[in-house]
Amino acid sequence: MRNLAFASLVSFVAIAGACSAIDDFTKFTFSDGGVNTDMGGTLPGFGQACVDVCDPGAGATSGRALTCFHMIGSRSIPGGMCTRTCTPGVAACSDYGLAAADCVTVEGIALCLPHCDSTIGRNCRTNFSCCANHDVVTTAGDCAPSTTDLCH
């Protein structure tokens, strides 16, 4: 019985030693410099560029999770955008914060879009314009690709 216990201990030590000798986790990296879409990283949030997956967002518990949109109707969204569809109304996109988003119909689709107003330093991301009433504006509006019907 003693020999069996000793043999088991020797086997365990040999296996444990073998694992630590070959597992060098410092040599593994997972950064490609692009949008981080892996499960362990931070997913893009509302209004941010996306490849395929967005953080579900504040409205997810109410069935209003964010989706990565690459097109609005027949118009391309440069870099994609994390947003969701909505039903126009006063509080339609209020889960993103006070005056942070508006439910706007763009190319026939009602979407939550980030609110912008350059007079208070709330600008749109690159390749997007601050638009309202079918025009690019320098006051309050919503961030959208300039090729959409919201902007021209």
N, C-alpha and C positions, 0 to 999 in steps of 0.2 A: 504494500500500500504506500509505503514511504517512497519507493522508487517511482510509482505512478504520479504522486504529487510533485516530486522533483522534476520529472519529465514534463509535466504540464506547465510548471513554472518556467522552465527553460524554453519551452515552445512559445509561451506568452511573451517573454522578454525578447526573443528573436523576432517575433512578428512586430511587436511595438517598435523595436529598434529599426526594423526595415522600413516601416512607414515614415518615421521621422527623417530617415536618411534620404528619401527620394522626394518628399513633398516640400518644395521650396515655393511657398505661396507669394513671395516677394517678386517673383519674376513674371507674374500674370498681371496684365493691365487690361482694362475694358473701355478705354476712352478712345473714340475715333474723331473727336473734335466736332461732331455734328450734333443734331438734336438727340438728346438722351431719351431713348424709348425703352430701355431695359426695365425689367420689373423692380430692380433694386434702386433705380435712380429716380430723379425727379422728373415727372412728366410735365409737358407744357400746360399752362392754365389758360383761362379765358382770354381771348384776343391774341394769344401768342401764336407764333409760327409752329407748324407741326408736320410730321412726316406721315404718321398713321394712327397714333394713339395719343389721347389727351388725358390729363388728370380728370376724373369724373366731375369734379367741381362741387360747389355748395348745393346745387339743386338736385344732385344725384339721388338723394334720399327721397325726393318727391317725384322721381321718375323723369327728371330733366337733366340727364348727364350730358356733358360736353362731347362733341364729335369733331373729328378732324375733317373740315370741308376743304376741298381743292377747287370746287366750282360753285358758283352761284348762278343758277340757270345755265346759260351757255357761256358765261364769263369765268375766266380763270382767276383764282386767288393766288397771287404771288407768295410762295412759301407755305401755303395752306393757312388755315385759321381754326383755332379751337373755339367753337361756338355751339349754339343749339337753336332749333326752331322755337318759335314762341307764338302766342296769340296776342295781337296788339291790345294794349291796355296800359293803364297808369303804372302798375307794379309788375308788369310782365317779366322784367329782367332784374328785379330788385334783389335777387339772391347774390348779385355781384357787388352790392354796396350802393349807397346813396349816390345817385347821379353818376354811376360808373358805367352804365349800359342802357341802351334803349332798344325796344323792339321795333324794328324798321323793316318795311317791305322793300326788298331789293331784287330786281329781276323776277318779280312775281313770288318770291319766297320771304316769309316773315322770319327774321333772324335777330338774335341779340347781338348788337354791335357795340364795341367800346365807344363811350362818349368822349368827345374831344372839344377843346376850346383853347386855342393858342393864346388868347388874352390872359389866361391863368396858367400857361405853361403845360397844358395837357395836350400833347401832340400825338399824332399817329406814328406807327412804326414805318420803316422804310417801305416804299412802293405803295403806300396807302395815303389817301387824302381825307381831310376833314370835310364832310359833305352834308348838305341840307337842302331840301327843296330842289333837287336836281342840279345843284351848283356846288362848286368847291367854295368853302367859306373860311374866313379867318376868325370867326367867333364860334359859338356853340354849334356842334353838329355831331356826326358819327363817322368813325373810321371805316373806310371801304376802299376797294380798288378803284382807281380813278376811271376805269373803263366801264363801270356799272352805271345803270340808269339813275342811281342815287346821286351821282356826281356830274352828269352832263345831260 
